[in-house]
Amino acid sequence: MGGAKYMVTFIDNYSRRCWVYPFKKKSDVFPVFKEYKARVELESGKKIKCLRTNNGGEYTDGEFLAFCKQECIQRQFTVAYTPQQNGVAEQMNRTLTERIRAMLWTAGLPNSFWVEAAKTACYIVNRSPSTAIGLKTVMEMWTGKPADNSYLYAFECPAYVIYNAQERTKLDAKSRKCIFLGYADGVKGYRL
């Protein structure tokens, strides 16, 4: 709906935390990485030391390479046609894709809602136990505290938005029925 055609995932190798960033053109990967880097370093208090990617042009751009060199980020590139060399990322992309497909199909939503499904799938993965980290949740590994899952809702479940008193008259409906699409970034609210 927002015009995104692609998504890039970044995964912390220690905690297995995943971030999903949708974007419109492949040349947007570098600015997206800079945004991710600033966010994750501020949140964790640690610096990114290594970035493993495939040899796609979006990752081998001179400006991207120069930035990583300047920031002392070691670059590791996989050999062509060997996605298994970046198995953690490939498995996460497969997991997210399968969940996106299932969520859209179950909800009866068109593919134009794929970004909402992708962000929600990532949100759920980050709050689910993983065998890769001893059945702890990803967020527990990332923050050191157990995740609070008391507010999780099923994708596409019914939800109601209550109108403010200023938005309605006495006889208007007090709410509007929507469907739940996910969790808002940086806001204590939901995407409906």
C-alpha positions as CSV (number, residue, x, y, z in Angstrom):
1,M,0.0,0.0,0.0
2,G,2.9,2.3,0.7
3,G,4.6,1.4,-2.6
4,A,7.3,-0.9,-1.2
5,K,8.4,-3.7,-3.5
6,Y,11.2,-5.2,-1.4
7,M,12.2,-5.8,2.2
8,V,15.5,-6.2,3.8
9,T,16.0,-8.1,7.1
10,F,18.7,-7.6,9.6
11,I,19.4,-10.3,12.2
12,D,21.5,-10.0,15.3
13,N,23.5,-13.2,15.3
14,Y,23.6,-13.5,19.1
15,S,20.0,-12.9,20.0
16,R,18.5,-13.8,16.6
17,R,16.4,-10.6,16.8
18,C,15.1,-9.6,13.4
19,W,14.2,-6.2,11.9
20,V,12.2,-5.8,8.7
21,Y,12.5,-2.7,6.6
22,P,10.3,-2.4,3.4
23,F,11.6,-0.2,0.6
24,K,10.8,0.9,-2.9
25,K,14.0,0.4,-4.9
26,K,17.2,-1.6,-4.3
27,S,19.3,1.6,-4.0
28,D,17.4,2.3,-0.8
29,V,19.2,-0.5,1.1
30,F,22.1,1.7,2.1
31,P,20.0,4.5,3.7
32,V,17.9,1.8,5.4
33,F,21.1,0.2,6.8
34,K,22.2,3.5,8.2
35,E,18.8,3.9,9.9
36,Y,19.0,0.4,11.2
37,K,22.6,0.9,12.5
38,A,21.7,4.1,14.4
39,R,18.7,2.4,15.9
40,V,20.3,-0.8,17.0
41,E,23.4,0.8,18.4
42,L,21.4,3.3,20.4
43,E,19.1,0.6,21.7
44,S,21.8,-1.9,22.6
45,G,24.7,0.4,23.5
46,K,26.9,-1.8,21.3
47,K,28.5,-1.2,17.9
48,I,27.9,-3.4,14.8
49,K,31.1,-5.3,14.2
50,C,30.3,-7.4,11.2
51,L,27.8,-7.4,8.3
52,R,27.3,-10.6,6.2
53,T,25.4,-10.2,3.0
54,N,25.2,-11.7,-0.5
55,N,27.1,-10.0,-3.3
56,G,24.1,-8.1,-4.6
57,G,24.9,-4.7,-6.1
58,E,22.9,-3.0,-3.3
59,Y,25.5,-4.3,-0.8
60,T,28.6,-3.8,-2.8
61,D,28.0,-0.1,-3.8
62,G,31.1,2.0,-3.2
63,E,29.3,4.4,-0.8
64,F,28.1,1.5,1.3
65,L,31.5,-0.1,1.4
66,A,33.2,3.2,2.3
67,F,30.7,3.8,5.1
68,C,31.3,0.3,6.6
69,K,35.1,0.9,6.4
70,Q,34.7,4.3,8.1
71,E,32.6,2.7,10.8
72,C,35.0,-0.3,11.2
73,I,32.3,-2.8,10.2
74,Q,33.8,-5.9,8.8
75,R,32.1,-7.0,5.6
76,Q,31.6,-10.7,4.8
77,F,30.1,-11.6,1.4
78,T,28.7,-15.0,0.4
79,V,30.0,-16.8,-2.7
80,A,27.6,-16.5,-5.6
81,Y,24.8,-19.2,-5.6
82,T,25.6,-20.3,-2.0
83,P,22.8,-18.9,0.2
84,Q,23.7,-21.5,2.8
85,Q,26.7,-19.4,3.7
86,N,24.2,-16.9,5.2
87,G,21.9,-19.6,6.6
88,V,20.6,-17.6,9.6
89,A,19.3,-14.8,7.2
90,E,18.1,-17.2,4.6
91,Q,16.1,-19.2,7.2
92,M,14.6,-16.1,8.6
93,N,13.6,-14.8,5.2
94,R,11.9,-18.2,4.5
95,T,10.1,-18.2,7.9
96,L,8.9,-14.6,7.3
97,T,7.7,-15.4,3.7
98,E,5.8,-18.5,4.8
99,R,4.1,-16.6,7.6
100,I,3.3,-13.6,5.4
101,R,1.7,-15.9,2.9
102,A,-0.3,-17.8,5.6
103,M,-1.4,-14.5,7.3
104,L,-2.7,-12.9,4.1
105,W,-4.4,-16.1,2.9
106,T,-6.1,-16.8,6.2
107,A,-7.2,-13.1,6.5
108,G,-8.5,-13.1,2.9
109,L,-6.4,-9.9,2.3
110,P,-4.9,-9.0,-1.0
111,N,-1.1,-9.1,-1.5
112,S,-1.0,-5.3,-1.2
113,F,-1.0,-5.9,2.6
114,W,2.3,-7.8,2.5
115,V,4.2,-5.1,4.5
116,E,1.7,-5.2,7.3
117,A,1.9,-9.0,7.4
118,A,5.8,-8.9,7.2
119,K,6.1,-6.5,10.1
120,T,3.6,-8.4,12.2
121,A,5.3,-11.7,11.4
122,C,8.7,-10.3,12.5
123,Y,7.2,-8.9,15.7
124,I,5.8,-12.3,16.6
125,V,9.1,-14.1,15.7
126,N,10.9,-11.7,18.0
127,R,8.6,-12.7,20.9
128,S,8.6,-16.4,20.3
129,P,10.9,-19.1,21.8
130,S,13.6,-20.3,19.5
131,T,15.6,-23.5,19.6
132,A,18.6,-21.6,18.3
133,I,18.8,-19.8,21.6
134,G,17.8,-22.6,24.0
135,L,14.0,-22.0,23.8
136,K,14.3,-18.5,25.2
137,T,12.5,-15.7,23.4
138,V,14.5,-13.5,21.1
139,M,13.5,-10.4,23.0
140,E,14.6,-12.0,26.2
141,M,18.0,-12.6,24.7
142,W,18.1,-9.0,23.3
143,T,17.0,-7.2,26.5
144,G,17.8,-9.6,29.2
145,K,14.2,-9.6,30.4
146,P,11.4,-12.0,29.6
147,A,9.0,-10.7,26.9
148,D,5.5,-9.6,27.9
149,N,3.2,-11.4,25.5
150,S,-0.1,-10.5,27.2
151,Y,-1.1,-8.0,24.5
152,L,-0.5,-10.1,21.4
153,Y,-3.5,-10.5,19.0
154,A,-4.2,-12.6,16.0
155,F,-3.5,-11.0,12.7
156,E,-6.9,-10.0,11.1
157,C,-8.9,-10.4,14.3
158,P,-11.8,-7.9,14.7
159,A,-10.9,-4.7,16.4
160,Y,-12.9,-1.6,17.2
161,V,-11.8,2.0,17.1
162,I,-13.6,4.3,19.5
163,Y,-14.4,7.7,18.1
164,N,-13.5,10.8,20.2
165,A,-16.6,12.7,21.4
166,Q,-15.5,15.6,19.2
167,E,-15.7,13.4,16.1
168,R,-19.4,12.4,16.5
169,T,-22.8,13.5,17.4
170,K,-25.0,11.9,20.1
171,L,-26.6,9.6,17.6
172,D,-23.5,8.6,15.6
173,A,-21.9,5.2,16.3
174,K,-19.3,5.3,19.0
175,S,-16.9,3.0,17.3
176,R,-15.9,1.6,13.9
177,K,-15.1,-2.1,13.2
178,C,-11.7,-2.7,11.7
179,I,-9.3,-5.7,11.5
180,F,-6.0,-5.9,13.4
181,L,-3.0,-5.7,11.2
182,G,-0.1,-5.4,13.6
183,Y,1.8,-3.3,16.1
184,A,2.9,0.3,15.6
185,D,6.6,1.2,15.8
186,G,7.4,3.6,18.6
187,V,3.7,4.1,19.6
188,K,1.6,2.4,22.3
189,G,-1.1,1.4,19.8
190,Y,-2.0,-1.0,17.0
191,R,-2.3,-0.9,13.3
192,L,-5.9,-1.4,12.1
